[in-house]
Amino acid sequence: MSTMFQRLAVLAVTALVVAGCQTAEEARMADENRCVGYGFRPRTDAFAECLQRIDLDRRYALRQASRDALYMPPPVIIVRDHRHR
């Protein structure tokens, strides 16, 4: 199996696991509750900015996970040659 295929498989599995945890509506509700918990009032610019920052943080984390999955360092293989004299 090629290395690129393995990396893409890891990325796909990671995306499926992340996507399967919450529906979009559940994620939005959790984000709104988080912003309300921070003290922001719904339907204000500050509340919208709070939601935007949460979304940007989530996208950044996904990009990091994708980068890590695609650019994993190659495994180190140690070969010890034992010669008998």
Jmol script that loads the backbone (N, CA, C; Angstrom):
load data "model"
ATOM      1  N   MET A   1       0.847  -1.177   0.000  1.00  0.00           N
ATOM      2  CA  MET A   1       0.000   0.000   0.000  1.00  0.00           C
ATOM      3  C   MET A   1       0.894   1.241   0.000  1.00  0.00           C
ATOM      4  N   SER A   2       0.599   2.201  -0.856  1.00  0.00           N
ATOM      5  CA  SER A   2       1.454   3.376  -0.954  1.00  0.00           C
ATOM      6  C   SER A   2       1.286   4.274   0.265  1.00  0.00           C
ATOM      7  N   THR A   3       2.320   5.044   0.529  1.00  0.00           N
ATOM      8  CA  THR A   3       2.314   5.937   1.686  1.00  0.00           C
ATOM      9  C   THR A   3       1.231   7.000   1.550  1.00  0.00           C
ATOM     10  N   MET A   4       1.080   7.547   0.338  1.00  0.00           N
ATOM     11  CA  MET A   4       0.069   8.588   0.130  1.00  0.00           C
ATOM     12  C   MET A   4      -1.328   8.024   0.362  1.00  0.00           C
ATOM     13  N   PHE A   5      -1.571   6.802  -0.108  1.00  0.00           N
ATOM     14  CA  PHE A   5      -2.874   6.171   0.113  1.00  0.00           C
ATOM     15  C   PHE A   5      -3.133   5.971   1.602  1.00  0.00           C
ATOM     16  N   GLN A   6      -2.122   5.567   2.346  1.00  0.00           N
ATOM     17  CA  GLN A   6      -2.275   5.380   3.793  1.00  0.00           C
ATOM     18  C   GLN A   6      -2.606   6.703   4.469  1.00  0.00           C
ATOM     19  N   ARG A   7      -1.937   7.744   4.065  1.00  0.00           N
ATOM     20  CA  ARG A   7      -2.190   9.067   4.655  1.00  0.00           C
ATOM     21  C   ARG A   7      -3.598   9.549   4.340  1.00  0.00           C
ATOM     22  N   LEU A   8      -4.021   9.350   3.104  1.00  0.00           N
ATOM     23  CA  LEU A   8      -5.379   9.751   2.735  1.00  0.00           C
ATOM     24  C   LEU A   8      -6.420   8.921   3.485  1.00  0.00           C
ATOM     25  N   ALA A   9      -6.137   7.654   3.699  1.00  0.00           N
ATOM     26  CA  ALA A   9      -7.054   6.795   4.452  1.00  0.00           C
ATOM     27  C   ALA A   9      -7.176   7.286   5.894  1.00  0.00           C
ATOM     28  N   VAL A  10      -6.060   7.649   6.495  1.00  0.00           N
ATOM     29  CA  VAL A  10      -6.079   8.172   7.872  1.00  0.00           C
ATOM     30  C   VAL A  10      -6.879   9.465   7.924  1.00  0.00           C
ATOM     31  N   LEU A  11      -6.671  10.330   6.941  1.00  0.00           N
ATOM     32  CA  LEU A  11      -7.401  11.592   6.893  1.00  0.00           C
ATOM     33  C   LEU A  11      -8.899  11.355   6.734  1.00  0.00           C
ATOM     34  N   ALA A  12      -9.272  10.424   5.864  1.00  0.00           N
ATOM     35  CA  ALA A  12     -10.688  10.128   5.648  1.00  0.00           C
ATOM     36  C   ALA A  12     -11.337   9.570   6.909  1.00  0.00           C
ATOM     37  N   VAL A  13     -10.656   8.673   7.588  1.00  0.00           N
ATOM     38  CA  VAL A  13     -11.197   8.100   8.829  1.00  0.00           C
ATOM     39  C   VAL A  13     -11.345   9.189   9.884  1.00  0.00           C
ATOM     40  N   THR A  14     -10.352  10.056   9.991  1.00  0.00           N
ATOM     41  CA  THR A  14     -10.417  11.155  10.960  1.00  0.00           C
ATOM     42  C   THR A  14     -11.604  12.067  10.659  1.00  0.00           C
ATOM     43  N   ALA A  15     -11.800  12.395   9.394  1.00  0.00           N
ATOM     44  CA  ALA A  15     -12.925  13.257   9.011  1.00  0.00           C
ATOM     45  C   ALA A  15     -14.261  12.592   9.323  1.00  0.00           C
ATOM     46  N   LEU A  16     -14.364  11.294   9.077  1.00  0.00           N
ATOM     47  CA  LEU A  16     -15.610  10.583   9.379  1.00  0.00           C
ATOM     48  C   LEU A  16     -15.892  10.559  10.875  1.00  0.00           C
ATOM     49  N   VAL A  17     -14.873  10.353  11.664  1.00  0.00           N
ATOM     50  CA  VAL A  17     -15.058  10.318  13.124  1.00  0.00           C
ATOM     51  C   VAL A  17     -15.501  11.689  13.622  1.00  0.00           C
ATOM     52  N   VAL A  18     -14.838  12.733  13.151  1.00  0.00           N
ATOM     53  CA  VAL A  18     -15.193  14.090  13.577  1.00  0.00           C
ATOM     54  C   VAL A  18     -16.594  14.449  13.110  1.00  0.00           C
ATOM     55  N   ALA A  19     -16.915  14.119  11.874  1.00  0.00           N
ATOM     56  CA  ALA A  19     -18.232  14.461  11.330  1.00  0.00           C
ATOM     57  C   ALA A  19     -19.348  13.675  12.004  1.00  0.00           C
ATOM     58  N   GLY A  20     -19.060  12.477  12.436  1.00  0.00           N
ATOM     59  CA  GLY A  20     -20.091  11.638  13.032  1.00  0.00           C
ATOM     60  C   GLY A  20     -20.426  11.972  14.468  1.00  0.00           C
ATOM     61  N   CYS A  21     -19.650  12.815  15.094  1.00  0.00           N
ATOM     62  CA  CYS A  21     -19.867  13.112  16.507  1.00  0.00           C
ATOM     63  C   CYS A  21     -21.086  14.004  16.744  1.00  0.00           C
ATOM     64  N   GLN A  22     -21.307  14.997  15.892  1.00  0.00           N
ATOM     65  CA  GLN A  22     -22.408  15.935  16.068  1.00  0.00           C
ATOM     66  C   GLN A  22     -23.001  16.291  14.707  1.00  0.00           C
ATOM     67  N   THR A  23     -24.284  16.570  14.707  1.00  0.00           N
ATOM     68  CA  THR A  23     -24.885  17.119  13.490  1.00  0.00           C
ATOM     69  C   THR A  23     -24.550  18.605  13.442  1.00  0.00           C
ATOM     70  N   ALA A  24     -24.770  19.228  12.303  1.00  0.00           N
ATOM     71  CA  ALA A  24     -24.494  20.659  12.168  1.00  0.00           C
ATOM     72  C   ALA A  24     -25.341  21.475  13.145  1.00  0.00           C
ATOM     73  N   GLU A  25     -26.594  21.045  13.327  1.00  0.00           N
ATOM     74  CA  GLU A  25     -27.479  21.760  14.249  1.00  0.00           C
ATOM     75  C   GLU A  25     -26.996  21.638  15.691  1.00  0.00           C
ATOM     76  N   GLU A  26     -26.544  20.442  16.054  1.00  0.00           N
ATOM     77  CA  GLU A  26     -26.035  20.234  17.417  1.00  0.00           C
ATOM     78  C   GLU A  26     -24.771  21.052  17.658  1.00  0.00           C
ATOM     79  N   ALA A  27     -23.906  21.109  16.650  1.00  0.00           N
ATOM     80  CA  ALA A  27     -22.673  21.890  16.780  1.00  0.00           C
ATOM     81  C   ALA A  27     -23.002  23.372  16.923  1.00  0.00           C
ATOM     82  N   ARG A  28     -23.952  23.851  16.121  1.00  0.00           N
ATOM     83  CA  ARG A  28     -24.344  25.263  16.193  1.00  0.00           C
ATOM     84  C   ARG A  28     -24.930  25.591  17.573  1.00  0.00           C
ATOM     85  N   MET A  29     -25.774  24.704  18.076  1.00  0.00           N
ATOM     86  CA  MET A  29     -26.375  24.924  19.398  1.00  0.00           C
ATOM     87  C   MET A  29     -25.300  24.932  20.479  1.00  0.00           C
ATOM     88  N   ALA A  30     -24.352  24.018  20.385  1.00  0.00           N
ATOM     89  CA  ALA A  30     -23.263  23.978  21.366  1.00  0.00           C
ATOM     90  C   ALA A  30     -22.432  25.255  21.295  1.00  0.00           C
ATOM     91  N   ASP A  31     -22.162  25.739  20.062  1.00  0.00           N
ATOM     92  CA  ASP A  31     -21.407  26.984  19.902  1.00  0.00           C
ATOM     93  C   ASP A  31     -22.177  28.170  20.489  1.00  0.00           C
ATOM     94  N   GLU A  32     -23.478  28.231  20.216  1.00  0.00           N
ATOM     95  CA  GLU A  32     -24.283  29.319  20.764  1.00  0.00           C
ATOM     96  C   GLU A  32     -24.306  29.267  22.288  1.00  0.00           C
ATOM     97  N   ASN A  33     -24.456  28.077  22.847  1.00  0.00           N
ATOM     98  CA  ASN A  33     -24.450  27.939  24.305  1.00  0.00           C
ATOM     99  C   ASN A  33     -23.106  28.351  24.892  1.00  0.00           C
ATOM    100  N   ARG A  34     -22.048  28.038  24.178  1.00  0.00           N
ATOM    101  CA  ARG A  34     -20.708  28.419  24.636  1.00  0.00           C
ATOM    102  C   ARG A  34     -20.575  29.936  24.679  1.00  0.00           C
ATOM    103  N   CYS A  35     -21.047  30.618  23.617  1.00  0.00           N
ATOM    104  CA  CYS A  35     -20.964  32.079  23.580  1.00  0.00           C
ATOM    105  C   CYS A  35     -21.844  32.717  24.651  1.00  0.00           C
ATOM    106  N   VAL A  36     -23.044  32.149  24.864  1.00  0.00           N
ATOM    107  CA  VAL A  36     -23.912  32.649  25.939  1.00  0.00           C
ATOM    108  C   VAL A  36     -23.207  32.452  27.280  1.00  0.00           C
ATOM    109  N   GLY A  37     -22.540  31.327  27.450  1.00  0.00           N
ATOM    110  CA  GLY A  37     -21.797  31.063  28.677  1.00  0.00           C
ATOM    111  C   GLY A  37     -20.668  32.063  28.906  1.00  0.00           C
ATOM    112  N   TYR A  38     -20.121  32.586  27.810  1.00  0.00           N
ATOM    113  CA  TYR A  38     -19.082  33.612  27.917  1.00  0.00           C
ATOM    114  C   TYR A  38     -19.667  34.975  28.252  1.00  0.00           C
ATOM    115  N   GLY A  39     -20.996  35.097  28.186  1.00  0.00           N
ATOM    116  CA  GLY A  39     -21.643  36.363  28.530  1.00  0.00           C
ATOM    117  C   GLY A  39     -22.124  37.178  27.344  1.00  0.00           C
ATOM    118  N   PHE A  40     -22.022  36.652  26.139  1.00  0.00           N
ATOM    119  CA  PHE A  40     -22.500  37.379  24.967  1.00  0.00           C
ATOM    120  C   PHE A  40     -24.002  37.199  24.801  1.00  0.00           C
ATOM    121  N   ARG A  41     -24.670  38.255  24.354  1.00  0.00           N
ATOM    122  CA  ARG A  41     -26.109  38.189  24.121  1.00  0.00           C
ATOM    123  C   ARG A  41     -26.387  37.843  22.670  1.00  0.00           C
ATOM    124  N   PRO A  42     -27.322  36.908  22.445  1.00  0.00           N
ATOM    125  CA  PRO A  42     -27.661  36.539  21.065  1.00  0.00           C
ATOM    126  C   PRO A  42     -28.112  37.749  20.242  1.00  0.00           C
ATOM    127  N   ARG A  43     -27.889  37.651  18.934  1.00  0.00           N
ATOM    128  CA  ARG A  43     -28.257  38.666  17.966  1.00  0.00           C
ATOM    129  C   ARG A  43     -27.529  39.991  18.185  1.00  0.00           C
ATOM    130  N   THR A  44     -26.288  39.911  18.651  1.00  0.00           N
ATOM    131  CA  THR A  44     -25.438  41.099  18.736  1.00  0.00           C
ATOM    132  C   THR A  44     -24.187  40.846  17.907  1.00  0.00           C
ATOM    133  N   ASP A  45     -23.486  41.920  17.571  1.00  0.00           N
ATOM    134  CA  ASP A  45     -22.250  41.769  16.801  1.00  0.00           C
ATOM    135  C   ASP A  45     -21.214  40.962  17.582  1.00  0.00           C
ATOM    136  N   ALA A  46     -21.140  41.185  18.881  1.00  0.00           N
ATOM    137  CA  ALA A  46     -20.175  40.463  19.699  1.00  0.00           C
ATOM    138  C   ALA A  46     -20.478  38.960  19.717  1.00  0.00           C
ATOM    139  N   PHE A  47     -21.756  38.620  19.753  1.00  0.00           N
ATOM    140  CA  PHE A  47     -22.172  37.214  19.724  1.00  0.00           C
ATOM    141  C   PHE A  47     -21.779  36.578  18.388  1.00  0.00           C
ATOM    142  N   ALA A  48     -22.020  37.307  17.304  1.00  0.00           N
ATOM    143  CA  ALA A  48     -21.651  36.805  15.979  1.00  0.00           C
ATOM    144  C   ALA A  48     -20.139  36.620  15.868  1.00  0.00           C
ATOM    145  N   GLU A  49     -19.391  37.547  16.442  1.00  0.00           N
ATOM    146  CA  GLU A  49     -17.932  37.424  16.423  1.00  0.00           C
ATOM    147  C   GLU A  49     -17.473  36.223  17.243  1.00  0.00           C
ATOM    148  N   CYS A  50     -18.130  35.967  18.353  1.00  0.00           N
ATOM    149  CA  CYS A  50     -17.818  34.794  19.175  1.00  0.00           C
ATOM    150  C   CYS A  50     -18.029  33.514  18.365  1.00  0.00           C
ATOM    151  N   LEU A  51     -19.165  33.421  17.678  1.00  0.00           N
ATOM    152  CA  LEU A  51     -19.447  32.255  16.841  1.00  0.00           C
ATOM    153  C   LEU A  51     -18.411  32.115  15.728  1.00  0.00           C
ATOM    154  N   GLN A  52     -18.027  33.243  15.153  1.00  0.00           N
ATOM    155  CA  GLN A  52     -17.042  33.213  14.072  1.00  0.00           C
ATOM    156  C   GLN A  52     -15.693  32.711  14.588  1.00  0.00           C
ATOM    157  N   ARG A  53     -15.288  33.159  15.751  1.00  0.00           N
ATOM    158  CA  ARG A  53     -14.001  32.724  16.309  1.00  0.00           C
ATOM    159  C   ARG A  53     -14.011  31.219  16.618  1.00  0.00           C
ATOM    160  N   ILE A  54     -15.130  30.731  17.123  1.00  0.00           N
ATOM    161  CA  ILE A  54     -15.239  29.293  17.387  1.00  0.00           C
ATOM    162  C   ILE A  54     -15.114  28.515  16.080  1.00  0.00           C
ATOM    163  N   ASP A  55     -15.783  29.000  15.032  1.00  0.00           N
ATOM    164  CA  ASP A  55     -15.718  28.343  13.725  1.00  0.00           C
ATOM    165  C   ASP A  55     -14.299  28.383  13.169  1.00  0.00           C
ATOM    166  N   LEU A  56     -13.630  29.521  13.286  1.00  0.00           N
ATOM    167  CA  LEU A  56     -12.253  29.628  12.805  1.00  0.00           C
ATOM    168  C   LEU A  56     -11.320  28.694  13.570  1.00  0.00           C
ATOM    169  N   ASP A  57     -11.520  28.593  14.890  1.00  0.00           N
ATOM    170  CA  ASP A  57     -10.715  27.666  15.696  1.00  0.00           C
ATOM    171  C   ASP A  57     -10.929  26.224  15.242  1.00  0.00           C
ATOM    172  N   ARG A  58     -12.173  25.871  14.964  1.00  0.00           N
ATOM    173  CA  ARG A  58     -12.492  24.512  14.519  1.00  0.00           C
ATOM    174  C   ARG A  58     -11.836  24.220  13.169  1.00  0.00           C
ATOM    175  N   ARG A  59     -11.897  25.187  12.257  1.00  0.00           N
ATOM    176  CA  ARG A  59     -11.280  25.008  10.939  1.00  0.00           C
ATOM    177  C   ARG A  59      -9.764  24.891  11.051  1.00  0.00           C
ATOM    178  N   TYR A  60      -9.176  25.679  11.943  1.00  0.00           N
ATOM    179  CA  TYR A  60      -7.726  25.607  12.147  1.00  0.00           C
ATOM    180  C   TYR A  60      -7.335  24.230  12.675  1.00  0.00           C
ATOM    181  N   ALA A  61      -8.099  23.721  13.629  1.00  0.00           N
ATOM    182  CA  ALA A  61      -7.812  22.398  14.184  1.00  0.00           C
ATOM    183  C   ALA A  61      -7.931  21.316  13.116  1.00  0.00           C
ATOM    184  N   LEU A  62      -8.931  21.443  12.239  1.00  0.00           N
ATOM    185  CA  LEU A  62      -9.088  20.473  11.158  1.00  0.00           C
ATOM    186  C   LEU A  62      -7.925  20.545  10.174  1.00  0.00           C
ATOM    187  N   ARG A  63      -7.481  21.785   9.863  1.00  0.00           N
ATOM    188  CA  ARG A  63      -6.325  21.924   8.970  1.00  0.00           C
ATOM    189  C   ARG A  63      -5.075  21.314   9.593  1.00  0.00           C
ATOM    190  N   GLN A  64      -4.894  21.509  10.887  1.00  0.00           N
ATOM    191  CA  GLN A  64      -3.743  20.932  11.573  1.00  0.00           C
ATOM    192  C   GLN A  64      -3.806  19.405  11.533  1.00  0.00           C
ATOM    193  N   ALA A  65      -4.980  18.847  11.792  1.00  0.00           N
ATOM    194  CA  ALA A  65      -5.136  17.397  11.768  1.00  0.00           C
ATOM    195  C   ALA A  65      -4.875  16.860  10.366  1.00  0.00           C
ATOM    196  N   SER A  66      -5.350  17.568   9.352  1.00  0.00           N
ATOM    197  CA  SER A  66      -5.118  17.151   7.969  1.00  0.00           C
ATOM    198  C   SER A  66      -3.635  17.205   7.637  1.00  0.00           C
ATOM    199  N   ARG A  67      -2.999  18.280   8.054  1.00  0.00           N
ATOM    200  CA  ARG A  67      -1.568  18.426   7.790  1.00  0.00           C
ATOM    201  C   ARG A  67      -0.787  17.317   8.468  1.00  0.00           C
ATOM    202  N   ASP A  68      -1.128  17.041   9.705  1.00  0.00           N
ATOM    203  CA  ASP A  68      -0.429  15.991  10.443  1.00  0.00           C
ATOM    204  C   ASP A  68      -0.645  14.628   9.804  1.00  0.00           C
ATOM    205  N   ALA A  69      -1.856  14.383   9.297  1.00  0.00           N
ATOM    206  CA  ALA A  69      -2.150  13.090   8.677  1.00  0.00           C
ATOM    207  C   ALA A  69      -1.436  12.950   7.337  1.00  0.00           C
ATOM    208  N   LEU A  70      -1.345  14.030   6.583  1.00  0.00           N
ATOM    209  CA  LEU A  70      -0.736  13.952   5.257  1.00  0.00           C
ATOM    210  C   LEU A  70       0.783  14.040   5.273  1.00  0.00           C
ATOM    211  N   TYR A  71       1.339  14.705   6.260  1.00  0.00           N
ATOM    212  CA  TYR A  71       2.776  14.935   6.266  1.00  0.00           C
ATOM    213  C   TYR A  71       3.462  14.276   7.452  1.00  0.00           C
ATOM    214  N   MET A  72       3.004  13.096   7.771  1.00  0.00           N
ATOM    215  CA  MET A  72       3.640  12.360   8.851  1.00  0.00           C
ATOM    216  C   MET A  72       5.061  12.019   8.429  1.00  0.00           C
ATOM    217  N   PRO A  73       5.999  12.098   9.345  1.00  0.00           N
ATOM    218  CA  PRO A  73       7.357  11.705   8.962  1.00  0.00           C
ATOM    219  C   PRO A  73       7.392  10.212   8.661  1.00  0.00           C
ATOM    220  N   PRO A  74       8.255   9.817   7.750  1.00  0.00           N
ATOM    221  CA  PRO A  74       8.327   8.396   7.416  1.00  0.00           C
ATOM    222  C   PRO A  74       8.831   7.588   8.613  1.00  0.00           C
ATOM    223  N   PRO A  75       8.451   6.337   8.695  1.00  0.00           N
ATOM    224  CA  PRO A  75       8.925   5.522   9.807  1.00  0.00           C
ATOM    225  C   PRO A  75      10.434   5.296   9.707  1.00  0.00           C
ATOM    226  N   VAL A  76      11.056   5.147  10.843  1.00  0.00           N
ATOM    227  CA  VAL A  76      12.488   4.871  10.895  1.00  0.00           C
ATOM    228  C   VAL A  76      12.664   3.356  10.984  1.00  0.00           C
ATOM    229  N   ILE A  77      13.444   2.822  10.078  1.00  0.00           N
ATOM    230  CA  ILE A  77      13.700   1.387  10.068  1.00  0.00           C
ATOM    231  C   ILE A  77      15.163   1.167  10.405  1.00  0.00           C
ATOM    232  N   ILE A  78      15.390   0.417  11.436  1.00  0.00           N
ATOM    233  CA  ILE A  78      16.759   0.131  11.871  1.00  0.00           C
ATOM    234  C   ILE A  78      17.083  -1.304  11.484  1.00  0.00           C
ATOM    235  N   VAL A  79      18.165  -1.445  10.738  1.00  0.00           N
ATOM    236  CA  VAL A  79      18.613  -2.760  10.328  1.00  0.00           C
ATOM    237  C   VAL A  79      19.958  -3.009  10.973  1.00  0.00           C
ATOM    238  N   ARG A  80      20.043  -4.052  11.728  1.00  0.00           N
ATOM    239  CA  ARG A  80      21.313  -4.403  12.379  1.00  0.00           C
ATOM    240  C   ARG A  80      21.888  -5.616  11.660  1.00  0.00           C
ATOM    241  N   ASP A  81      23.066  -5.418  11.173  1.00  0.00           N
ATOM    242  CA  ASP A  81      23.718  -6.501  10.452  1.00  0.00           C
ATOM    243  C   ASP A  81      24.707  -7.164  11.403  1.00  0.00           C
ATOM    244  N   HIS A  82      24.395  -8.368  11.796  1.00  0.00           N
ATOM    245  CA  HIS A  82      25.284  -9.108  12.694  1.00  0.00           C
ATOM    246  C   HIS A  82      26.139 -10.030  11.855  1.00  0.00           C
ATOM    247  N   ARG A  83      27.393  -9.780  11.863  1.00  0.00           N
ATOM    248  CA  ARG A  83      28.315 -10.630  11.116  1.00  0.00           C
ATOM    249  C   ARG A  83      29.104 -11.482  12.100  1.00  0.00           C
ATOM    250  N   HIS A  84      29.188 -12.718  11.796  1.00  0.00           N
ATOM    251  CA  HIS A  84      29.963 -13.639  12.635  1.00  0.00           C
ATOM    252  C   HIS A  84      31.364 -13.759  12.068  1.00  0.00           C
ATOM    253  N   ARG A  85      32.336 -13.676  12.897  1.00  0.00           N
ATOM    254  CA  ARG A  85      33.726 -13.779  12.443  1.00  0.00           C
ATOM    255  C   ARG A  85      34.293 -15.121  12.753  1.00  0.00           C
TER     256      ARG A  85
END
end "model"
wireframe off; spacefill off
backbone 0.3
color backbone group
